[in-house]
Amino acid sequence: MNRTHLMEENAALRARLAVAEGEARDCVCKGNWRILLKEIEPLIGRRFRDRHGREYTLFGLVDCLDDYCYGMFSPQHGMVLLTCVGSIENQGFEPIADTTRNPLDAAS
């Protein structure tokens, strides 16, 4: 290999690295996002009751800029975001035994 070829190859590798770094910056999968999502995946659609007796359904994980949050929704009471730093139960929500619900379905 000659020097010109090595320089071109090096430049091409740096360009691919810059693209990959840019894509990584734009990805919402940074940090422990995938770990948290895997942990709550079996709970998505599960119903919970807050300390006031209101029922909510866990609809997923929400990127809240500086933290990730558990997203809870109730057709009657709207959306609640709970920090992923603590468990859902430690934030005043108890699971309702063996229940799942489409969070957007007010009739179920």
N, C-alpha and C positions, 0 to 999 in steps of 0.2 A: 504494500500500500504506500502510496506517496503522501506527502504532507498535505497537499491540497485536498485529497480525498478524506483524510482524517479530520481536517478542519471542517469540511462540509458535513461529515457524519456527526461531529461534535455539535455543530450548530443545529442540525436536525433533532438530535437528542434533547438539547436545551429547549427547543421550540415545543416538542412534545411534552416535556416536563412542565413548561409554563402553562400549556393548555390543561394538563391534568391538575395542576395546582389551582387554576381558575375554576375548574369544574368542582373540585373539592370544596372551595370556598362557598360556592353556590348551593352545595348539597345540604339538605336538612338532616342528613344522617350523621352529623358530627357528634363527637362525645359519646355519651351512653344512650343515645336515641334508640338504636336498634336493640340494646339490652332491655331498656324499659318497655319498648313495644312488644318484645317477645314475652316479657313477664306479664303484661296486662292483656295480651291477645285473647287468652281464654276467658277473660272477664268482660270483654266488649259485648255489649247487649245485656249485661247483667243489671238487674235493678237493685237500687240501694235506697234506704230510708234515712233522712237526716234527723237530727235531734228534735226537730219540730214535727216529725211525722210525715213530711213531704217526700214523695217518691221521685227518684231520678234514675236515669239510665246512663250507664257509662258508654260514651260513644267513641272514645279513643284518646289518643295522646295529642296535645296541642303544644306547638312551639311558641312560647310566650316571651320571645326575645332574650331575656336573661335567665330563663328557667324553662323547664318542661312542666306541663300541667296535665292532670287527668281531666278530661272533659266530661261533664255530667249535664244531662238535659232532661227537662220536664216540660211537656206541653203547657202545663198550667203555671209553672214557676220560672221558666226560661233556663238559661245556661248558667252553670257554676263551674269555675275552674279551681282545681285543688292542686297545690304544689306536689310535685313528685318527690320532694325531699322527705316527706312523711307518707305513711300508708293512708289509704282512703279511710280506714276505720279510725285511725288516730285523729282524723279531721272531722269526726262526728257523723260519719256515714256508716251504717250497718247494712251488710248484704241481706236481701230478702231471699229466703231459702228457695233454691232451684227455680229462679225466675229469669227469663230473658224477655226482652221487648225491643221492638224497633223504636229507637228514640224519637223518630219523627211521626210515629203513629199515635195520635191522641185517642183513638178508639180502643186500642188494646190494653 
